[in-house]
Amino acid sequence: MYDYEIFKSHQADLLRRADQERLARQVRRDARRAGRRSGDNGPEGQVSSVRSRFVRAA
């Protein structure tokens, strides 16, 4: 009976860890999606294009 209790405790711990990892992954994914929608350029900052570096010809 003691082995079964250890098994159930370990199983509950693994399920708790999996839920925490799943939640953390979902939070990161939602943060990336929100950053894309808001026009934020992510953690790297604003990305400049080649066109913005040169003055337009007359």
Buried (B, 14 or more C-beta within 10 A) or exposed (E): EEEEEEEEEEEEEEEEEEEEEEEEEEEEEEEEEEEEEEEEEEEEEEEEEEEEEEEEEE
